[in-house]
Amino acid sequence: MTSTDREVTVEQCPGGPLLVRGADIIRDAEGTAHDVTRPLVAVCACGKTGRPPWCDGTHKALRRPT
């Protein structure tokens, strides 16, 4: 690893978004690059967000009652 390389980690939140740490850019399904300005970002995994590719919490409304 060089001094400019950074480790990127991705963690799936159960029933929620992908938490991405250490990325500089997130590329969506169409190939569009989205700059990352924070050390941790939440990327939508349900496909229902109003702010793609970022999670806006819509998945909470999609959960079935238990």
C-alpha distances in whole Angstrom, upper triangle without the diagonal:
4,7,8,6,8,9,12,15,19,22,25,28,31,33,31,28,25,23,19,17,14,15,16,19,21,22,26,28,29,26,27,24,24,22,21,22,22,19,21,23,25,26,29,29,33,34,36,35,37,33,31,28,28,30,34,35,37,36,38,41,41,41,44,46,46
4,5,5,8,11,14,17,21,24,27,30,33,35,33,30,26,24,21,18,15,16,16,18,21,23,26,29,30,26,26,23,24,22,21,21,21,19,22,24,26,27,30,31,35,35,38,36,37,34,32,29,29,31,34,36,38,38,40,43,42,43,46,48,48
4,6,8,11,14,17,21,24,28,30,33,35,33,30,26,24,20,17,14,15,15,18,21,23,27,29,30,27,27,23,23,20,19,19,19,17,20,22,26,26,30,31,35,35,37,35,36,33,31,28,28,31,33,35,38,37,39,42,42,43,46,48,48
4,6,10,12,16,19,23,26,28,32,34,31,27,24,22,18,16,12,12,11,14,17,20,23,26,27,23,23,19,19,17,16,17,17,15,18,20,23,24,27,29,32,32,34,32,33,30,28,25,25,28,31,33,35,35,37,40,40,40,44,46,47
4,7,9,13,16,20,23,26,29,31,28,25,21,19,16,13,10,10,11,13,16,18,21,24,25,22,22,19,19,17,16,17,17,14,17,19,21,22,25,26,30,30,32,30,32,28,26,24,24,26,29,31,33,33,35,38,37,38,41,43,44
4,6,10,13,16,20,22,26,28,25,22,18,16,12,10,7,8,9,12,14,17,20,23,24,21,21,18,17,15,13,14,14,11,13,15,18,19,22,23,27,28,30,28,29,26,24,21,21,23,26,28,30,30,32,35,34,35,38,40,40
4,7,10,13,17,19,23,25,22,19,16,14,11,8,6,8,11,13,14,17,20,22,24,21,22,19,18,16,14,16,14,11,12,14,17,17,21,21,25,26,28,27,29,26,24,21,20,22,25,26,29,28,29,33,32,32,35,37,38
4,7,10,14,16,20,21,19,16,12,10,7,6,5,6,9,11,11,14,16,19,21,19,19,16,15,14,12,14,13,10,10,11,13,14,17,18,21,22,25,23,25,22,20,17,17,18,22,23,25,24,26,29,29,29,32,34,34
4,7,10,13,16,18,16,13,10,8,6,5,7,8,12,13,12,15,17,19,22,20,20,18,17,16,14,16,14,11,10,11,12,12,16,16,19,21,23,22,24,22,20,17,16,17,20,21,23,22,23,27,26,26,29,31,31
4,7,10,13,15,13,10,6,6,5,7,9,9,13,13,12,14,15,17,20,19,19,17,16,16,14,16,14,12,10,10,10,10,12,12,16,17,20,19,21,19,17,14,14,14,18,18,20,18,20,23,22,22,25,28,28
4,6,9,12,10,9,6,5,7,9,12,13,16,16,14,17,17,18,22,21,22,20,19,19,16,18,16,14,11,11,10,10,12,11,15,17,19,18,21,20,18,16,15,14,17,16,18,16,18,21,20,20,23,25,24
4,6,8,7,6,5,6,9,12,15,15,19,18,15,17,17,18,21,21,22,21,19,20,18,20,18,16,13,12,10,10,10,8,11,14,16,16,20,19,17,15,14,12,15,14,16,13,15,18,17,16,19,21,21
4,6,5,6,6,7,11,13,17,17,21,20,18,19,19,20,23,24,24,23,21,22,19,21,18,17,13,12,9,10,10,9,11,14,16,15,19,18,17,16,14,11,14,12,14,11,12,16,15,14,17,18,18
4,5,8,9,11,14,17,21,21,24,23,21,22,21,21,25,26,26,26,24,25,23,24,22,21,17,16,13,13,12,10,11,15,16,16,20,20,19,18,16,14,16,13,14,11,11,14,13,11,14,15,15
4,7,10,12,16,19,22,22,25,24,21,22,20,20,24,25,25,25,23,25,23,25,23,22,18,16,13,13,11,9,8,12,13,14,17,18,17,16,15,12,13,11,11,7,8,11,9,8,11,13,13
4,7,9,13,16,19,19,22,20,17,19,17,18,21,22,22,22,20,21,19,21,19,19,15,13,9,9,8,7,7,11,11,11,15,15,14,13,12,8,10,8,9,6,8,11,10,10,13,15,16
4,6,9,13,16,15,18,17,14,15,14,15,19,19,19,18,16,18,16,18,16,16,12,9,6,5,5,5,7,10,11,10,13,13,12,10,9,6,9,8,10,8,10,13,13,13,17,19,20
4,6,10,13,12,15,14,12,13,13,14,18,18,18,17,15,16,14,16,15,14,10,8,6,5,6,6,10,12,14,13,16,14,13,10,9,8,12,12,14,12,14,17,16,16,20,22,23
4,7,10,11,14,13,12,14,15,17,20,19,19,17,15,15,12,14,12,10,7,6,5,6,9,10,13,15,16,15,18,16,14,12,10,10,13,13,15,14,16,19,19,19,22,24,25
4,7,7,10,10,9,12,13,16,19,17,17,15,13,13,10,12,10,8,6,5,6,7,11,12,15,16,18,17,19,16,15,12,11,11,15,16,18,17,19,22,22,22,26,28,29
4,6,9,11,11,14,16,19,22,20,19,16,14,13,10,11,9,6,5,7,9,11,14,16,19,20,22,20,22,19,18,15,14,14,17,18,21,20,22,25,25,25,29,31,31
4,7,9,11,14,17,20,22,19,19,15,14,12,9,10,8,6,7,9,12,13,17,18,22,22,24,22,24,21,19,16,15,17,20,21,24,24,25,29,29,29,32,34,35
4,6,7,10,13,16,18,16,15,12,10,9,7,9,9,7,8,9,11,12,15,17,20,20,23,20,22,18,16,14,13,16,19,21,23,23,25,28,28,28,32,34,35
4,7,10,13,17,18,15,13,10,9,6,5,7,9,9,10,10,13,13,17,19,22,22,24,21,22,18,17,14,14,17,20,22,24,25,27,30,30,31,34,37,38
4,6,10,13,14,11,10,6,5,5,5,9,10,11,12,10,13,12,15,17,20,19,21,19,19,16,14,11,12,15,18,21,23,23,26,28,28,29,33,35,37
4,6,10,11,9,8,6,5,7,7,11,12,12,12,9,10,9,11,13,16,15,18,15,17,13,11,8,10,13,16,18,20,20,23,25,24,26,29,32,34
4,7,8,5,5,4,6,9,10,14,15,16,15,13,13,10,12,14,16,15,17,16,17,14,11,8,11,14,17,20,21,21,24,26,25,27,30,33,34
4,5,5,5,7,8,11,12,16,17,18,17,14,13,10,10,11,14,11,14,13,14,12,8,6,10,13,16,18,18,18,22,23,22,24,27,30,32
4,5,7,10,11,15,16,20,21,22,20,17,16,12,12,12,13,11,14,14,15,14,10,9,13,15,18,20,19,19,23,23,22,24,27,30,32
4,6,9,11,15,17,21,22,23,22,19,18,15,14,15,16,13,16,16,16,15,11,11,14,17,19,22,21,22,25,26,24,27,30,33,35
4,6,9,13,15,19,21,21,21,18,18,15,15,16,18,16,18,18,18,16,12,11,15,18,20,23,23,23,27,28,27,29,32,35,37
4,7,10,13,16,18,20,19,17,17,14,15,17,19,16,18,16,16,14,11,10,13,16,19,22,22,23,26,27,26,29,32,35,37
4,6,9,13,15,17,17,14,15,13,15,17,19,17,19,17,17,14,11,10,12,16,18,22,22,23,26,28,27,29,33,36,38
4,6,10,12,14,14,11,13,11,13,16,18,16,18,15,15,12,10,8,10,13,16,19,20,21,24,25,25,27,31,34,36
4,6,9,12,12,11,13,12,15,18,21,19,21,18,18,14,13,11,11,15,17,20,22,23,25,27,28,29,33,36,37
4,6,8,8,7,10,11,14,17,20,19,20,17,18,14,13,11,10,13,16,18,21,22,24,26,26,28,31,34,35
4,7,9,9,12,13,17,20,22,22,23,19,19,16,15,14,12,15,17,19,22,23,25,27,28,29,33,35,37
4,5,7,10,13,16,19,22,22,22,19,20,16,16,15,12,14,16,18,21,22,23,26,27,28,31,33,34
4,7,10,13,17,19,22,23,24,21,22,19,18,16,14,15,17,19,22,22,23,27,27,28,31,33,34
4,7,10,13,15,19,19,20,18,19,16,16,14,11,12,14,16,19,19,20,23,24,24,28,29,30
4,6,10,12,15,16,17,14,16,13,12,10,8,9,11,13,16,16,17,20,21,22,25,27,28
4,7,9,12,13,14,11,13,11,10,9,6,5,9,10,12,12,14,17,17,18,22,24,25
4,6,9,10,11,9,12,10,8,6,4,5,9,10,12,12,14,17,16,18,21,24,25
4,6,6,8,6,10,9,7,6,5,4,8,8,9,8,12,14,13,15,18,21,23
4,6,8,9,12,12,10,9,9,8,11,10,10,8,12,14,12,13,16,20,21
4,6,7,11,12,11,10,11,9,11,10,8,6,10,11,9,11,14,17,19
4,6,9,10,8,8,10,9,11,11,9,9,12,13,11,14,16,20,22
4,7,9,8,10,10,9,9,9,6,7,11,10,9,12,15,18,21
4,5,6,8,7,6,6,7,6,8,11,11,11,14,17,20,23
4,6,9,8,8,7,9,8,11,13,13,14,17,20,23,26
4,6,6,7,7,10,10,13,15,15,16,19,22,25,28
3,5,7,9,12,11,13,16,17,17,19,23,26,28
4,7,9,12,12,13,16,18,17,20,23,26,28
4,6,9,11,12,14,16,16,18,22,25,27
4,6,7,8,11,13,13,15,19,21,23
4,6,8,9,11,12,14,18,20,22
4,5,6,8,10,11,15,16,19
4,5,6,7,9,13,15,18
4,5,5,7,10,13,15
4,5,6,9,11,13
4,6,8,10,13
4,6,9,12
4,6,9
4,6
4
